[in-house]
């Protein structure tokens, strides 16, 4: 297996692997890398058998192994006959490679496996792999769904079925080596999963029994988030008259994924980010909103996945009297930048193509920052994208550099402070002058600390320091008699969206 952080590259933009090679090496320790149950393991396997299994090459020699799992079906004489009949394979009866220690590993594709175990659940389209204590596990989100919930709106789920009730009530953990599947109930308040749990008590396990190592890896799933984003775009409206007239409906914004490409809806994206007002970074699933038929941003939503905050949704609703750029408007600014446009034309030559990564929007202080990685990829299907540039934008400037740190430095260097205002004539006594001098010194200290935080990527620290600067400026205005100025930013107003396990009505 292989894994790399999204914020680090080596060489000419290749991934900086925390685990890689065969057998796996790196910072992430994998003691059992064998995957007998996965997304592409579609056939059955007979293991162990008299033939040793090829594991990996080592120099001029090959390393072999034998399966040591215990949860397959023993191939006794009776079972060999039954499997031979089921599979229509006479060799199972006569082959000398099959022994009494051989196990039949059947339904090794994980979605097929859990669907066979619990066909009454609906499974997420994106299982993900985690490493805990050196072992590989698959986590599959499972849903209870319905189409007959009273007074609820029907939506398309996973691109095919129509539902009006969905809850992510179960997390299924599958051992990639053994194939064992544990169904953890994460939403015991769901009456449907309560009925299934009463019917099949030995199938389900309480969430409290999930090991902490696995618990730290659970996340709000994209399929559920997409449904709730679509519902919240309309049902955030609380005024019945506005709701009836649909005057404040939101849209999913669009952006390009390559130069000249047709704008496509922005996809939800997982980020590790510290929310304003919080002390620690969190694993979040984010999505911005734009007003219906417009491109400026009107709201920003994040689904939280860590600890006690799992399943909480935070929505920052922006003031309607301020224009904050949406993803498509920032994408247009990127395309209009002559330096970026020239590089895109140069990169997008025969044999290679430019790929624009996800355009990420995150709240910073009184405004938003926009991030976009730029990759170069050869036209061959097996080519590996290389990170070549990083774009960082705010409301006023677009920074374009080889690394994120360089882009931050460039953006900070092009930022300008608000123009000074001329205060009306006032009489300033020596005591007031001393106060003003002290406040100016404090403001400079906080201002310098703010941009040091920004250079270090500490966005929450940047916002906190800038708030201190704003408070000091207000005190200076009171002392000097200057009229207050209006900030060019727009402070998002935090609010709570519906929790992650609710009907879609």
N, C-alpha and C positions, 0 to 999 in steps of 0.2 A: 504494500500500500504506500501511498504518498500523501503528504500534507504540507501546506505552506501558509504562513500568515499573509493576509492581503496587503499589509502595509510595508512589506520588505521585498526587495529584489536583489539579485547579484549579477555581476557581469554586465551584459548588454540588455538587461531587463528580464532575465529569467527568474523563475520562482526561487525563493530562499527556503529550501525544504527543511522542515523540522523533523520529518521522517521520510526516508526514501531508501532506494537501493533494494537489492534482494540478496540475503535476508535484510529486513528493515534495520536501519541505523539512524541515529539522530537524537535530538532532545526528547522526542516523544518515544517512550520505550514500549515496544510491542513484542511481548514474549511469545504470543501464539498468533502468528500472522496468517495461518491457513484459513481460507474461506470456503467452507463446504456448502454454506447456505447464503445466497445473495440475490442480486437483482438479475443476473444473467446466467445463473446456474439452473438451466431448464431441464436437463436430463437427470435420470436417477444414477446413483453410484453404488457400487458394491465394495465395501472397505471394512476392515483390511482383507487382503487376499494374498494368494501365494506370490503374486507379482508385487515387488516393491514400487511405491509411488514416487515418480520423479518430483523432487522438491525444488532445487535450484542448482545452477552450475557454480562450481568453485574451482577457478583455474582451469586445468585440463580435465578435471574430474567432475562427475555429477553426484549430487547429494540426493539420497533417497530417504523416504520416510514411510511410516505406516500409520493409518488412522487409529486413534486410541479413544475415540468417543464411545459413549455407552447408551445412546438414546435411539439407535436405529432398531430395525426389526431383525432379530436373530434368524439366520438362514438355516434353520433346522431342515430335516428331510421333508417334513410336512409343509413348512413354509416355502421351501424351494419349489415344491409342486404347485402350490397355490400361486406364487408369483410367476412361475412359468406359464400357468394358465391365463393369468390376468394380463401379462405382457405379451403373450404369444411368442415366447422365446424358449425353444426347446433346450438351448445351450445351458440355461440355468439348472436343468436337471442333471446334465452329464459333465459339465465343465469341472475339471480338476482344480481350477483356480479358486473356486468357492469352497470355503471351509466352514466348520461349525462355529468359528469365531467371526465369520463375515457378517456384517450388518447391511441391511437394505436401507439406503438413504433415499427416501422418496419425497416428491414435492419439495425440491430444494429451492425453488424460486419463492422468495419470502412473501410476496403478496398472494400467490396461489396458496401458500402454506397457511397463512392466517385466515384467508377466505374460506378454506376448507374447515378450519377449526371453528370459526364463528362467522358463518355466512350472513347473519342478520345485522352485522355491522358494515359500515361503509368506510373504506380505507383511503388515507391521504395519497395523493399522486406522487409525493416526494419523500420516500423513506430516506433516512440519513444514518450515517455510520459514526460511531463514537468508540473511543478507546478508554477502557476503565481497567485499572490494575493489570495492564498489559494485554488484555483480551479485547477482541473486536465484537461489538454488538450493533445490531440494527435497531433503530427506534422508528416505529410506524404509528402515526396518529390515527385513531379510529373514531368514527362519529356514529351517533344515533341520529337518524333523519326521519322525516315524515312529510307527507304532502296533504294532510287533512287537519292541520292545526287551525282552529276557528279564527276568523277575522285576521288572517295573516297573508302577507304578500308572497306570491310564488317567485322564486328566483331559479336561475339555471346553476346547478352545482356540478363542478368538475367538467363542465362543457357538454353535459348530456341530460342528466335527470332534472326534473322540476321538483323543488322542495319548498316548504314554507316553515320548516323546523329543523334546526341542526344544533348539536352540541358535541363538543370535543370531549367526550366523557371517558375515553380510554386511551392509554399509552401502551403499546405492545412492544416489549423488548425481546429480541430474538438473538440467541447466541449464534454467532456466525460459524462456529466450529461444531457445536452440538446440535443446533437446530431447535433447541427448546424455546418455547414462546410463553412469556408471562404477560397476562393481561391485567394491567394496573388500572384501577378505577380512580380517576382524578376528579370526577364530578359526581359525588354520591347523591347530590340533590336532584340529579336528572331522574325523573320517574321512570323513563323507559329503561335506562341501564339498571335501575333498581329492580325492575321486573325481571330482566335477564339474569341479574345476579341472584335473585331468589330462585330462579328456575335452574340455573347452572352454578351452584355455589362453589364447586371445586374449580371452576374455570377462572374466576376472577379473584384478584388479590387487591387488598387495600393499598392506597398510595403510600401510607405510612410505612409499609414494608419494603418500599423501593430503597435500595442502597443509596447512600448519599452521593457516591460517585456517579451513579446514573441520574439521580435527581438533579444534579447540577447541569445536566445536558438537555433537559427538556425545554421545549420552546413553543411559542404560539405558532401553529402551522399556517402556511400560506393559503391553503384552500379555504380555511375558515376566515382568515383575515380578508381575503378578497370578497367574500360574501358580506362581511360586516362593513367593509369600506363602501361597497355599493349601496347598502341600506342606509348607512350613516350620511351619505351624500344628500339624501332627501330628509331623513328623519331626525337630523339635528335641529330642524325647525321646530320651535315650540309654540309659535303664534299660529292659531288655527287659520286665521285669514291669510297670512303669508303662505302657510302650507297649502291651502286650497288653491291659491293663485300661482303656486310654485315660483315665487319671486326670488327665492334664495337657495335654489338648488345648485349643488356643486357638481363638478366633473372631475374625472381622473385626468391629470395633465398628460401631455405628449412630449416626446423628444426624439431626436434621431439617434440611431445606433451606428451609423456610418455616414461619411460625406455623401450628400446627395440622396440619402435614403428618405423614404416616406416617413413622416413622423408617426410613431407608434405609442400607444399608452405606456406610461411609466409603470414598471413592475415594482411590487413591494421588495424591500431589500433589508437584509439583516446587517446591523451595524453594532459595534461596541462603542457606546457613547455615554457621556454623562449629561443627564437632563439638567436644565437650569434649576438651581435650588437643591440639587442632590449632591452628596459627598463622593460617591463612587461611580465609576462607569458601569453601564448595564448593557445586557444583550437585548437589543430592541429590533422590532420590525416596523419600518417607517413608510409613510405615504403622504405626500402633499396633496392638496386640493386646489382647484381653480373654480371661479364662478362659471356657471353654465354659459357656454358660448364665448368665454373670454380666456385670456392666457395669463393674467396676473394671479398671484397666489393669494388664497383667502383663508387657508387653514393648513395645519400640519398635524398629523396623527402618528403616535407611536404606541405599539403594543409591547408591554413589559413581560419579561420571562424569568427574571431572577427572584429566587427566594419567595418571601411572602407576597411580593408584588406580582407574582405570576398571574397572567390573565387580565391585569389592569390595562386600560387604554387611556392615554392622555391625549387630549386634543387642544392645540393652541389655535385659537380663533383670532384672526388679525383684524385690526380696526378697518372699517369700510372706507374711512376718509384718507387712507394711505395706500399708495400703489407699491406693492412688493412684487418683484419679478417672479414669475413662475418658471418652471423648467424649460418650456418652449421658448420663452423670451430670452433666457440665459443661453439656450442652444443657438438662438439667432445671433446673439451678441458674439458667441464663440465663432460662428461661421463668418461673421462680418469682420473679425479681427484679421488684418492683412498678414501678419506674421504667421498666425495659425493656418489661415487659408493657403498660404504659400507652402507651408510644410505638408499639409494634407495633400496638396497636388503633387509634391515631390515624393511623398511616401506611397501614394496611391498609383504606383507605376505597374507596368506589366510584371507579373510574378509575385506581387505582394498587394496587400490591401490594409487600409486603416480600419480599426475597430474602436469605436468610442464606447468606453465602459459605462456603467450605470451612472447617471447624473444624480448625485446625492445632495439632498437639501437638509441642512441641520441648523437649528436656532442657536445663535451666538449673541448674547446680550440683547440689544434692542433690535436686532435684525437677523439676517440669515446669511450663511455661507454656502457656496455651491462647489462641489468637488466632482471632477470627472477625470478618470485615467484614460490615456490614449495608448492603444496597443497597435503593433505592426505584426501582421501575420502573413506568411507565405500562402499562396493559393492552394498548395497541396493539402489534402484532407487531413493528413497526419501531422501537420505543422503545429508548433507550439507558439502561442501569442507571446510577444515580448513587450514589456512595458517601456515605452519610449518617452512619453511626456506626461505631465500632470497639469491640469487646469484647475485653478482656484479663482472664484469670482465672488464679489460682494455687490452691493447696490451701485457702486460707482466704477469699479475697476475689474479687469480680467488679468490674472497672472498666469503665465505660461512658462513652465520650467521643466527641468529634467527630473526633479524629485519634489516631493511634497514640501520638504523643508525649504527648498529654494523658492517654491511658489509662495509659501508663507512669508519668507523674507522679502520677496518681490512685492507682494500685496501690501505688507506693512510699509515698505519704502515708498510706495505710491500713494499711501493714504495721507490725507491732509486733515488738519484740525478745522473745526468750524471757524469761519471768519470772525475776527473780534468785533464786538459791538462797541460803539462810542457811548459811554454813560452820560447822562445829563449832568451839568455842573453841580457838584456837591461840595460841602465843606468837610474836609477830612482832617480830623484831629490827630495828633501824634499817637494816641492810644488806638484809634481806628486803623491808622497806617500800620501799626505793629501787628494788629490782627490780620490785616490784608496780607502782609508779608508772610506771616505764618501759614495762612491758608494757601497762598500760592506755592509755598514750599511743599506743603502736604499734597497739593494737587499734582505737582511735578513728580513726587515720589510714587503716588498711586498710578499716574499715567505711564511712567517708566516700567513699573511692575506689571501693568496690564499688557504692554506689548512684549515684555519678556515672557509672560505666560503664553501669549499667542504664538511667539516663536517656538516655544517648547511644546505646543499642541495642547496646552491646558486651557481649553475654551471656557470652562466654568470659572477658572481663576481670572481670566480676562474679563468676563462679564461682571464678576464681583468687584474687581478693581475699578472698572469704568463706572459702576454705580457709585462708588466712593467719590470718584472725580465729579460726577454729576451733583452729588450732595454738597460738595465743597463749592462748586460753582454757584449753587443757589445761595449759599451763605455769603459769597462774594457779591452777588447781585443785591442782596439785602443791605450789605454794608456800603456799597457804592451807589445805590439808588438806580442801578441799571434795570431796564425792562427785561423780563425773561424772554428767552428765545425758544422757538419751537424745534424740537428734535427732528432730524431728517429721517430717523428710523421709525419703526412701528413696533411697539412692544406687544408681543403675542400674549393673549389672555388664556391661561391654562384652564382647562375644564376636563371633566371626566366623561368619556364615552361609555357606551354600554359594555358590560363585562364580556369575556370571551365565550361564555356558554349561555347563550340566550336564544329564544326563538327569533325568527327574522321578521316578526311583525313589529 
